[in-house]
Amino acid sequence: MPPLRTALLQSSGTPGDIAKNLEILDTHAARAAAEGAGLLVAPEMFLTGYAIGADVHRLAETADGAGARSVAAIAARHGIAVVYGYPERGTGDEAEAVFNAAQLIGPGGERLANYRKTHLFGGFEKEWFTPGDESVVQAELGGLRVGLLICYDVEFPENVRAQALAGTDLLVVPTALMNPFRFVAEKLLPVRAFESQMYVAYANRTGPEGEFDFAGLSCLAGPDGIVRARAGLGEDLVTGDADPDLLAASRADNPYLRDRRPGLYGPLAR
């Protein structure tokens, strides 16, 4: 099975301007596809911008809304799967709720998976969003099982281990990591990949936006703890391979998941 070349778009786009952000996504989808990528990962809340305050409710849309249809058209046009972050408006009994969400669109434009952030960070997110309650969301892509988390979620080892136990091969994490927490991208992400034996693709925003200053440093970390691709501090597009053969070899050599003793871990859930 060939590796899945994964492209990480590091950009904050234009907050509040969906049309402009879709244009940026289209440009980088074309570039990523030309470089042989089968998956493009955009940051947390890329569709609308992150620091948009009360506009969260005005710009939110359902998972099958206009933004999703536009991303689907981009994916199909370039033959590349896309993960992007956006504010999701609930439906039915959840119609008043807005979720910080990430959606995976397949290379033919099909909607494959939608995830709602379960661990909200800071006052801004807790004011405007409702937390999701599904910890593991997955889809099959390029022969790999792809799982979704968003930013702060990956900083909880329980979340990543739940993905590992569910068979996730490539964990995709749209992100809005702020300064001064760059150690998360530099140190924690490779450890998460190693301890749960998976690839982790972490696509961050960059630069100042409202009250926030985003750290950049997007990365693709492998199950051996080695970073395959690393962005700098500014706007960037980097690519790296998620290799099923390396993953299988690493899992054969690394005993963490086999040596677990779940009976001892009950108190961790309290």
ABEGO torsion letter per residue (X at the ends): XBBBBBBBBBBAEBBGBAAAAAAAAAAAAAAAAAAGBABBBBBBGAAAEABAEAAAAAABBBAABAAAAAAAAAAAAAGBBBBBBBBBBBBEAAAABBBBBBBBBBAAGBBABBBBBABBBEAAAAAABBBBABABBBBBBGGBBBBBBBEAAAABAAAAAAAAAAGBABBBBBBBBBOAAAAAAAAAAAAAAAAAGBBBBBBBBBEBBEABBBAEGBBBBBAAGBBABBBBABBBBBBBBBBAAAAAAAAAABAAAAABBAAAAAAAAX
